[in-house]
Amino acid sequence: MASRELAVGMIFLLQTLIGILGNVSLLSHYISLHHTDHRLKPTDLLLMHLTISNSLYIVFLGVPQTMEAFGLKEFFSNSGCELLFYFYRVSRGVSMSTTCILSVFQTVRVSPIDSCWKNLRVKAPKYVGFSISICWILYMFVNLIFPVYNLHESTKCSSKDIMRKRDLGYCSVKEFGNLSGILYAALVIFPEVVLSMLTIWASCSMVFTLLRHKQQVQHIHVAPKSSAESRATQSILLLVSTFMCFYTLSSALHACWAILHNPIRWLVNTTTLITLCFPTVSPFLLMRRGSTIATFFFGWTWNRKPTYHYRNKYVANCIYQ
């Protein structure tokens, strides 16, 4: 094995292990909360499903890519490759939709009492579990279309027909035809663009609300140097900007990859590396103020709610519920 291939394999292995460790640690925290409190808060429930989808995301993309980088070629059959990509697309879609729901839910929760969201503020927590279930069911159904369609096309082709395939190293996938390409754009690409735009809008609205609230209480002396709304604003900006940065880069690289019939190896590796960045770093962004990992290694504790001044109680309660 060449030194370059070994270096690429070690990078993918390290990224995969860190991502799985972070997501599993965060998931174990929410499971322990569920057993302790017997009921998760809406935000905890959203973050728990985000970590589940991100874990599946890494397993079904990072693990095969790592194995391929270490020299294990074509170790999946055609049906195994279709199944691998099915779970990868489902986990990617649920991850994006859960991030969007989280942003919208937080926007509604921190909205002023006299805003247009006042009626939805009370009802929103009741719809969180239903929304998550719809996301899983919808993406499982939508992404089932592509393997079924490819199977149908394979049976129609005679033994003399040659279907164009794209070599991914660990397996070969059939390229989309005209009809399947239109279906993929309508059922996958367009919803992803809508979800990303909605996430940006919701997060920017929440940041604007928090900044406006901060301006209204500027004259009030707050003991902590960093108020609850300031910390929340920084967390939202960091999470959303990270999400959009990696998603934009990943989409651009995937577009370049789709144009080329046989893309060069560094483009495939770079695309996979960028695609895996958000599910890998997102649990550590969510555990910035202390985590189960930090508790395990350093004895830190993760407080469910931060210490805040009583005048900021309204905003803090909205954020951390």
C-alpha positions in Angstrom: 0.0 0.0 0.0 1.4 3.4 -1.0 2.0 6.0 1.7 -0.6 8.3 0.1 -3.3 5.6 0.3 -2.3 4.8 3.9 -2.5 8.5 4.8 -6.0 8.8 3.3 -7.1 5.7 5.0 -5.8 6.9 8.4 -7.7 10.3 7.9 -10.9 8.5 7.1 -10.5 6.1 10.0 -9.8 8.9 12.5 -12.7 11.0 11.2 -15.0 7.9 11.4 -14.0 7.0 14.9 -14.2 10.5 16.2 -17.7 11.0 14.7 -19.0 7.7 16.0 -17.5 8.4 19.5 -19.0 11.9 19.6 -22.5 10.9 18.4 -22.7 7.7 20.6 -21.6 9.6 23.7 -24.2 12.3 23.1 -26.8 9.7 22.4 -25.9 7.8 25.6 -26.4 11.1 27.5 -30.0 11.5 26.1 -30.8 7.9 26.8 -29.7 8.3 30.4 -31.8 11.5 30.7 -34.8 9.5 29.4 -34.3 6.8 32.0 -33.8 9.4 34.7 -36.6 11.9 33.8 -38.8 9.3 32.0 -39.6 12.0 29.4 -37.3 14.0 27.2 -37.9 17.6 26.5 -38.6 18.5 22.8 -35.2 19.9 22.2 -33.6 16.8 23.8 -35.8 14.5 21.6 -34.7 16.4 18.4 -31.0 16.3 19.3 -31.3 12.6 20.1 -32.7 11.8 16.7 -30.1 14.1 15.1 -27.3 12.0 16.7 -29.0 8.8 15.6 -29.2 9.9 12.0 -25.6 11.3 12.1 -24.4 8.0 13.5 -26.0 6.1 10.6 -24.7 8.7 8.2 -21.1 8.1 9.3 -21.5 4.3 9.5 -23.0 3.9 6.0 -20.6 6.4 4.3 -17.5 6.6 6.5 -16.9 2.9 7.2 -17.1 1.7 3.6 -14.9 4.6 2.4 -12.3 3.8 5.1 -12.3 0.2 4.1 -11.8 1.2 0.4 -9.0 3.5 1.4 -7.1 0.6 3.0 -7.4 -1.4 -0.2 -10.6 -3.4 0.2 -12.1 -3.0 -3.3 -15.5 -4.1 -4.5 -16.5 -5.9 -1.3 -20.2 -5.1 -1.8 -22.5 -6.8 -4.3 -25.0 -4.8 -6.4 -27.8 -5.4 -4.0 -25.5 -4.6 -1.0 -24.5 -1.4 -2.7 -28.1 -0.3 -3.3 -28.9 -1.1 0.4 -25.9 0.8 1.6 -26.9 3.9 -0.4 -30.5 3.6 0.7 -29.6 3.9 4.4 -27.1 6.6 3.6 -29.7 8.7 1.8 -32.2 8.1 4.6 -29.8 9.2 7.3 -28.7 12.2 5.4 -32.3 13.4 4.8 -33.3 12.8 8.4 -30.2 14.7 9.6 -31.0 17.7 7.4 -34.8 17.8 8.3 -34.1 17.4 12.0 -31.7 20.3 11.9 -34.3 22.3 10.2 -37.0 21.4 12.7 -34.7 22.2 15.5 -34.1 25.7 14.1 -37.8 26.3 13.6 -38.7 25.0 17.0 -36.1 27.2 18.7 -37.3 30.2 16.7 -40.9 29.7 17.9 -39.8 29.1 21.5 -37.8 32.4 21.8 -40.4 34.5 20.0 -42.0 37.3 22.0 -45.3 36.6 23.7 -47.1 39.2 21.5 -45.6 37.9 18.2 -47.4 36.0 15.5 -46.0 32.8 16.9 -47.8 33.2 20.2 -50.4 30.4 19.5 -47.8 28.1 18.1 -45.5 28.5 21.1 -47.8 26.4 23.2 -48.6 23.8 20.5 -45.1 23.4 19.1 -43.8 20.9 21.7 -46.7 18.6 21.0 -45.8 18.3 17.3 -42.1 17.6 17.7 -42.4 13.8 18.1 -44.9 13.6 15.2 -42.7 15.7 13.0 -39.7 13.4 13.6 -41.7 10.3 12.9 -42.9 11.8 9.6 -39.3 12.6 8.6 -38.2 9.0 9.1 -41.2 7.5 7.4 -41.1 10.0 4.5 -37.4 9.6 3.7 -37.6 5.8 4.1 -40.4 5.7 1.5 -38.9 8.3 -0.9 -35.5 6.7 -1.0 -37.0 3.3 -1.6 -38.0 4.5 -5.1 -34.4 4.5 -6.4 -33.4 0.9 -5.6 -36.8 -0.4 -6.9 -36.4 1.7 -10.1 -32.8 0.4 -10.6 -34.0 -3.2 -10.1 -36.8 -2.7 -12.6 -34.3 -1.2 -15.2 -31.9 -4.1 -14.6 -34.6 -6.6 -15.4 -35.6 -4.7 -18.6 -32.0 -4.7 -19.9 -30.9 -7.7 -21.9 -27.7 -9.5 -21.2 -26.2 -7.6 -24.2 -27.1 -4.2 -22.8 -24.4 -2.4 -20.8 -25.6 -0.1 -18.0 -23.3 2.7 -17.1 -21.9 2.4 -13.6 -19.9 4.7 -11.4 -17.0 3.1 -9.6 -16.8 4.2 -6.0 -14.0 1.8 -5.0 -16.0 -0.2 -2.5 -18.8 -0.8 -5.0 -20.2 0.3 -8.3 -23.5 2.1 -8.5 -25.7 2.5 -11.6 -25.9 6.0 -12.9 -29.2 7.8 -13.1 -31.0 7.8 -16.4 -33.1 10.7 -17.6 -36.2 9.7 -15.6 -34.4 8.7 -12.5 -32.4 11.9 -12.6 -35.6 14.0 -12.7 -37.0 12.0 -9.8 -33.8 12.4 -7.8 -33.8 16.2 -8.4 -37.5 16.5 -7.5 -37.6 14.2 -4.5 -34.1 14.8 -3.0 -32.3 17.9 -4.3 -35.2 20.3 -4.3 -36.3 19.3 -0.7 -32.7 19.7 0.5 -32.5 23.2 -0.9 -35.9 24.1 0.7 -34.8 22.7 4.1 -31.5 24.6 4.0 -33.2 27.9 3.1 -35.8 27.3 5.9 -33.0 26.5 8.4 -31.2 29.7 7.5 -34.4 31.8 7.8 -35.4 30.3 11.1 -31.9 30.6 12.7 -31.5 34.2 11.5 -35.0 35.1 12.9 -34.0 33.6 16.3 -30.7 35.4 16.3 -32.5 38.7 15.5 -35.0 38.1 18.3 -32.3 37.4 20.8 -30.2 40.4 19.8 -33.3 42.6 20.0 -34.0 41.3 23.5 -30.4 42.0 24.5 -30.7 45.6 23.4 -33.9 46.0 25.4 -32.2 44.8 28.6 -28.9 46.6 28.1 -29.6 49.0 30.9 -30.1 46.2 33.3 -27.0 45.1 35.2 -26.4 41.4 34.5 -23.9 39.6 36.7 -22.5 37.0 34.3 -20.2 38.4 31.6 -21.9 36.2 28.9 -25.7 36.3 29.2 -28.0 33.4 28.3 -29.1 35.0 25.0 -25.6 35.8 24.0 -24.5 32.2 24.5 -27.5 31.0 22.6 -26.8 33.3 19.7 -23.2 32.2 19.5 -24.3 28.5 19.6 -26.9 29.0 16.9 -24.6 30.9 14.6 -21.9 28.4 15.0 -24.1 25.3 14.4 -26.0 26.8 11.4 -22.9 28.4 9.8 -21.0 25.0 10.2 -24.0 23.2 8.7 -24.3 25.5 5.7 -20.6 25.7 5.1 -20.1 22.0 4.9 -23.4 21.4 3.0 -22.5 24.0 0.4 -19.0 22.6 -0.2 -20.4 19.1 -0.3 -23.1 20.0 -2.8 -20.6 21.8 -5.0 -18.2 18.8 -5.0 -21.0 16.4 -5.7 -22.0 18.5 -8.7 -18.4 18.4 -10.0 -18.4 14.7 -9.3 -21.7 14.1 -11.2 -20.4 16.0 -14.3 -17.4 13.8 -14.6 -18.0 10.2 -15.6 -14.8 8.9 -14.0 -13.7 11.5 -11.4 -10.2 11.5 -10.2 -9.6 9.8 -6.8 -8.7 12.9 -4.8 -12.1 14.5 -5.8 -14.0 11.4 -4.5 -12.0 11.4 -1.3 -12.3 15.1 -0.7 -16.1 15.0 -1.4 -16.6 12.2 1.1 -14.3 13.9 3.7 -16.3 17.2 3.5 -19.7 15.3 3.5 -18.8 13.6 6.7 -17.6 16.8 8.5 -20.9 18.0 9.8 -22.2 14.7 11.3 -18.7 14.4 12.8 -18.4 17.8 14.4 -22.0 18.5 15.2 -22.1 16.5 18.5 -19.0 18.4 19.8 -20.7 21.7 18.8 -23.7 20.6 20.9 -21.5 19.7 23.8 -19.5 22.9 23.9 -20.5 23.7 27.5 -19.6 20.3 28.8 -20.3 16.8 27.6 -20.5 13.2 28.4 -17.1 12.8 26.8 -15.6 15.6 29.0 -17.2 14.0 32.0 -15.7 10.6 31.2 -12.2 12.0 30.6 -12.0 15.1 32.8 -14.8 14.8 35.3 -16.7 17.8 33.9 -20.5 17.9 34.3 -23.1 18.9 31.8 -25.7 21.1 33.4 -29.1 20.9 31.8 -29.6 24.6 32.3 -27.0 27.3 32.6 -26.7 29.7 35.5 -28.4 32.9 34.5 -29.7 36.1 36.1 -33.4 36.0 37.0 -34.1 38.9 34.6 -33.1 36.6 31.7 -35.2 33.7 32.9 -37.8 33.9 30.1 -35.2 33.7 27.2 -33.2 31.0 28.9 -36.2 28.8 29.6 -37.3 29.1 26.0 -33.9 28.0 24.7 -33.3 25.1 27.0 -36.7 23.5 27.0 
